[in-house]
Structure formats: C-alpha cells, structure tokens
Amino acid sequence: MKNKFFAMITGTAMAVAVTVSSLSMTTFAAAPISAQQAQQIAYRDAGVNAMNVTYPSVKKDFENGRQVYEVKFYAGSFEYDYDIDVYSGTVVDRDIDGIFDD
C-alpha cells in the first residue's frame, strides 16, 4: 500500500510529494551493562566514593521477571543493597540500613 505525504516548504506555495511504499521498524535489545558498571551506578546513586566501600559484591539474579545485578556493599556505618537492571542500568530497588540498626 502506498501513502502520499505532502509538506509545505516554509511559506511558499511549492509542495513536495513523498511516496512511501513500506515502513518497517526494527528494535534492538540494549547490550547488557557490566558488573563493574552496575557497581558504579550504585555507588553514584548512594553518593559513595568507591575508595570508601568495603565488602563489595555483585551477582546476577532475577527479580520480578527481570534480570538484575544485586550490588551489595558497606560504606561508613551503612549497608547498601541495590538491584540494577542488567540492560538499562536503572536502579530497580535500593535498601540502605544502618549497621547498628536492630
């Protein structure tokens, strides 16, 4: 099926005809981020300098049907637990607890 679109060129009476015979859109999945990138995202979100982090760990997991990196670490007197989407790098979940909390 052919569609014709007409566009007016900036204030003149001239029209341009364009014929479109077929349009197809292809979507590509984003490339996954690395475990190191997931750590950096979590540190940045927490406002923590990597030099102040102790006991960092990163592992892949599934949460609510999506693949995430579980990023856990300690900084100062807090324990941080993040879920970072493997494909978008979005913070899906965060939990920050004081290490002295009951």
Steps between C-alpha positions, in 0.01 A plus 500: 500500500637839403444815702568853380607771741512866406708762678488876447846656476529804729237737378514430127234346287734219394402155628722196518351156443661200664395143425543244773466143384573319824622589844643251739646560840755273657564513870826388650551392858751711686834342574528396865705712736796346680514411869752782547261750338222379733728566798578850376128574455428385856790699646392813313138458612611453861735799480789277608861517382629156391808556722270493806324174410567176688381145429358567152319218321318479168302209359236451231149405607137519389261731684134528393570354156797720415870429510684716752837537662479477878760747625579490872760699691579684822608862531533695822240365740256388229426180311384553141304250292412590139327327210620646168328402171753308288389660172402857585722570802195628687488474878209259549519478879718633780518423869723699732531395863714627785735228619398573858125464429322213671 
